[in-house]
Amino acid sequence: TTKEIILEQNGGNLVKIPTTILAKNDLKLALFKIKKYTQIHQNYPQRNNIGNQIPFFEMLNMVSFGYFLIFLLIILLLRKRLKNQFYFLPLQRLALYSFCLGIFILACKTSSDVTPASTTSTTTGGTTTPSTSITKTSTSFIDSAFAPYKSASLATNWDDTYFYVSSNGIPSHNMMVGITSWQQQVPIAQPYTGTNHWSIPLAPVYAATPVSTKTNFMKGAVALAVNGVPIFNALNNRGEDSFLIGELDKWGGHCGKGDDYHYHAAPLHLSSTSGLKPIAFALDGFAVYGAKEPDGSTMKTLDECHGHLGSNNVYHYHGTNDYPYVVGSMKGKVTLDPSTPAPENQIIPQAFTNPLRPALTPLNGASITTFSAPSSNSYLLTYKIGAKTGSVQYSWTNNNLYTFVFTDVDGKQTNATYQRK
């Protein structure tokens, strides 16, 4: 276990920081980056001595071919002196055969021992793609996809490795209406900011074996919609299709145990604003498009990962109305959080929720009928159980003090107050 982290400040001063004083999310991010830099260092190619670069048989082939050329030259120089064709013709043939043999040896060497880096490939769902890094994604391309949704609660920036998105996880569209399997969680703004932002790789790498979402990633996000709302696995943490069992609203989302709003289905409704641009980016770095190709043509056949190669020879996913909705398997390489075993494992880095209150239990028979904002800094959710109506009204101050008023279907009221830390 790492007990302290050494940081270099401006000016070159080294400072030791105990890990015990770091927030959980900051510690996870620090350990992830340390692991990443260690892998880069270990994988950096080492320089070899020239004697080790030329194997014995390669050297033997080169020397033999040199002798063949010298022998051929001698025969040609002696041609005029060897008047007797009885001696000359066999020597001439021998020289020619030797030359051809030398060419054959070099040709075999070239074809069998030298392998271009780009020929390593993986076949998934009938589509073959090279298992190498691809051209770095343009930051202006990604930024243009998020641009229509930028506001005081959504911002972007980037470095050489990641495109970062800061948001509060609350969309501009309505939420919660249509849910028929409700766990009494409600949408609350999340602190997906600072070091707890979303990270999209700028240089995605094809995975040798794509990791399936059927048996993985039932915790955390697999993609980020361009409105700053995370997209989770189509399956909930019990392995059930969230859409089919009534957990999702009309926009394909609901709230988790941390009162964090997120999608489980494809947010295809974003195409009305995004047009032909991506509606999301998977956490492996590949774009997610809507029902059409980037050029406006009909969507092509999808592989088991729920995507295909585009006309630019770069992979992308598509959102659809059928399972797995967004991502079937992660086409790109991802890093798994070692503290989360499958199937409830998760991808890192990613942003984390900050629960305000304890998680509640499902409210059997409840169907959410309305969700509105009566005033600034407040929401009102109403639901029905049979013919009776209940509600949850909550508001918050600028200091993040939340006040809840729960009214059940029998008219009984319960109040609760929570302070976000």
N, C-alpha and C positions, 0 to 999 in steps of 0.2 A: 504494500500500500504506500502511495506517495504521501509523505508527511509534509513536504514543503516544495515550493516552486521557486526557481530563481528567475528573476526578470531583469532585463537590461534596460536602464533608464537612458534618457537623453544625456549624452556626455560619456556613456560607457560604464556608468556605475552599476554594479550588480547588487540586487536587493533580494533577500530571502523572505518569502511570504508563506507562513504556515497555512496549509490547506484547510485547517479548522475554522479560519475566519472568512473563508469564501462562501458565498451563497451556493446552493446545490447546483443551480444551472451554470454559474460561472465556473465551478469546479469541473463539471462535465465537459464544458467547452474547452477548458485548458487541457484536460487530460486527452481529449480527442485530438487537439492540435499537436500535442507532444507526440502522440502515437503516429500521427500523419507524418511529421517531420522525421521521426525515427525510421519509418518505412522508406521515405525518400532517400535517406542517407544509406540505408542498408541495400537498397536496390540500385544505387549509383554504380555504373560499371567501373571495375578496377582496371588499371593499366597493366598489361602483361609484357614480359620480356619478349623480344622479337623471336628468340629461340623457341618460345612456347607457342607463337602464333602460327608456325609452319609445321604441321605434323610430319612424321617420318615419311609416310607414303607419298605425301604431296611433294616433299623434297626429292624423293626417288624419281617420281614422274618428271620433275623439272630437269634433273640431271640426265635422265635417259633421253629425253627429247633433245637436249643439247648435244649429246653424242650422236644422235641420228642426223642432226643438221650438219655437224662436222663431217660425218661419214659421207653425206650427200655432196658436200662441197669438194671433198677429195676426189670422188668419182668424176665429178664434172671437170676438175682440173686435169685429170689423167686421161680424159676422153681421147685427145689427139694421139697420145702415146700408145693407147691400147688399140692397135690396128686390127688385131684378131677379134672378130665379132664373137667368137666362141667364148672369149673371156669377158668381153665388154657387156654384152646383152644381159647375162645373168646378174652382173654387178649392178647394171642400170635398174633392172627389175627389183633387186634387193633394196636399193636406195629408195625407189618409189614406194615399195611396201613399208619400209621403215618410216618414211615421212607420213604416210597415211595412218600408220599405227600411232605415231606420236600425236597427230591431230585428234584421233579417236580418244586417246587417253585424256587429253585436255578437255575435250567436249564432255566426256563422262564426268570429269571432276567438276566442271562448271554446272552441269545440270543436277548433280546429286548432292553436292556438299554446300553450295551457296544458296541460301533460302532468303528471299526478300522478306523484310519485316512485315509487310502488309498481307502475306499469304495465309497467316494463321486465321482461321475462321471458325464460326459456330453456326450451326443450323438450328433454327427454332421455328416451329410451325410452318415449315416449308420455305422459310426465308433465310438466306445465308448472308451474314454480315461479318466483316472483319473484326476480330477481337483486339482492336487497337484504339487508341484515342483518336478522336476526329477533330476537325478544325474547330477552334474555340468559337463558341456562340457569340455573336455580336451583342454587346451590352445595349446598344441602341435598339436592336430588334426586340429584346426582352422588355426594355423600358417602354417601348411603344405599345406593348400589349397591356401594361399596367397603367399607362397614361390616362385613359378615360376615367379611371376610378381614383385617381390621386386626390387627396383632400387633406384636411388637418389630421385625419386618422390613418392615412396611408402614404408612406414615403418610400423611396428607393435609393440605394447607393450600391457601390460595388468596388471590388479590388481585383487583383489578377486571378483570383481563384473562384470567388463566389459573387453572385448577384444577390444583394440583401434586400429584403422587404420588411418594413416595419408597419404594423397595423394593430387595430384593436379587435379584429375578428368579427366586427358587426357589419353586415352588408347594408346597402341602401334599400334593398327590397324588403318586403314584409317577411315575417318568420312565423313558424310554429303552427299556423293554421292547417288543419287536415290531419294532424297526428292522432292516431287512435290507440297507440301503445305508448303511454307517457310515464316517465319516471319522476315527474314533478320538478325537473330542472328547467331553468329559464335562461334566456340570453343575457349575459353580463360581459361588458367589455373586458378584454384580456390584455395584459402587458406584453404584447409581442414586439418589444422595442429594445433599444440598447443592444447588449450582447445576447438578448433573448429574441433576436429577429429570425426570420426565415432565411434559409441559405439555399440558393439554387446553383449547382456546379456549372461553371462556364465552359469546362472542357470535359463533357461526358465521355465515358469509356464503355464500350460494349462489354457486357458480362459474358464470360465463357459459358456459364449456365445461369440463365435468368431465374431469379427467385420468385416462386409463385405466391400470389396473395391468398390462395386457398388455404395455405398452411403456414403463412407468415403474416406479419404486419397487422395483427389484430389489436395493436396498440399504437397510438400516434398517427400521424399523417403519412400519406404516400405521395401527395401532391399539394400544390397551393394554387387556388383559383386566382385569377388576375384581379379580383376585388379584395384580395387579402384574407379570404376565408379558407382555412385548411380543408383538404379533401381526405377523408379517411377511407380505409378499406371498405369495399361493398359489404363485407361481413362484419358484424359486431364482435365484441370480445367473447361471445358465446358461440361464434361460428355461424350465426343466423344472418340471412339476407335482410338487412335493416329495412329495405324498401318493401319487401314482400310481407313482412310481419307488421307493417303499419307504424313503424317508428319515425318515419320521415314526413316532413311537411310538403306543401305543394312545390317547393323549390329544391327538394332533395336533401334537406338538412334537418338537424335537431340539435339538442344540447347534451353534452356529456356530463359526467359526474362533477366536473369542475364548473358547471354552468357555462361551458365554452361552446359556442355555436360552430358547427362544422357540417360539411356535406358528406354523405356516403354515396350518393348518386351523382351522375354528371350534371353540372350546372349549365345545361344547354341553353337556358334562358339568357345567359350572358352574351350569346351570339347576337342578340338584338342590339347590343351596344358595341360589342367587339367586332362585329362583322366577320371577316375571314381570318382575323388574327387569332392566335391561340386564346383559349378560354382558361388555360391553366398550364402549369409547368410541374412535371413530376420531380420528385426529390433526387432522381438520378440525373437530372439536367435536360431531359428531352421534353419538347413541347407537347401539349395536348390540344388538339383542334376539335371543333364541333362536328356537325353532321356532314360538312363538306371539306374537300381538299383545300389547301391554301390558295389555289388558283380559281376556286369556285366550282370546280367540277364535282361530279358525284363521288362520294367516298369509295375508295377501293377496298378490296377484300382485306380483312384484318387477320393477323396471326394470333397465336395463343397469348401473346403479351397485350393484345388489343390495339395493335398499330401496324405499321409497315414502313418501308423506306419511301421517302418522298422523292420528288423529281430532282431535288438537289443531292440525292444519295445519302441523306441524313434521316435517321429514324424519327418518327413521331407517333404519338398515340392519338386516338379519337375517343370522344365521349359519345355514348349511345344510350338508348333507353332500355337496353338489355344487359343482363349480367355478363361481364364484371363491371359494366358501366364506364369505367375510366381506365384502370390498369389491371391486367390479368396476371402479368408477371413483370418484374422490374427488368426492362431490357438493358439498362445500364448498371454498372457496378455501384453498389451502395455499401456503406459501413453500418454494421449492426451494433446496437447498444449491447455490450456484453452482459449487462445486468438484467436483460430481459430475454428469457428463453422463449423459443417458439412454442405455440403459435402467437403468443402475446409478446412478440419482440417488436422492436421499433427501429427506425432509421435515425442515425445521427450524422451530422448535426441537424436539429430541428428545434423550433420554439416549443416551450412548455407552458401549460396553464398554471395559474395561481389560484387554487380554489378559495372562494370567499367563505363558504359555509359547508357543513357536512352534507354528504350525498344523501338523498332521500330514496324512498322505495317506490315501485310502480303503483299507480293509482288505477286499480282494476276498473275497466268499463268506461274510462274517461276519454272523451273526444274533444280536442281543442277546437273551438269555434271562432274565436277572434283573438287578435293581438294588435294592440294599438299603443300610441304614445299620447296620453291625455295632456301632457305638458312636457317642457324640457326636463331632462333628467328623470324621466319616469316612464314606466310601461304598465299596461294592464292586459292580463291574459284571462280569458274566460273559457270555461269548458263545461261539458254536459256529461252527466251520468244518467242515462234514461231521459226523462223529461225535466230533470232538475239541473240548475246551473250553479256552478261554483266559480271562484276567481282567485287570482293572485295579483295583487298590485304592489309594485315596489318602486322606490325612488332612491336617489343618492345625492350626496352633497359634493362639492368640489374637493373635499378632503376624503372622498371615498368612504363615507359612512352610509351604509345601505339600510333602509327600513322596509320591511316586508309586512304586508297585511294579507293573511290567508283567510278566505271565506269559503267554507265547505258547502256542499249542496243542501245541507240542513240549516244554513245560515249562521253557523258557529264561526266566530272570528278568533284568529290567533295572530299576535304580533311578534316580530323578531327583528333584532338589530344586529348588524355585522359591520366590523371595521376592517377594511382591506389594509393589510400590512405592507 
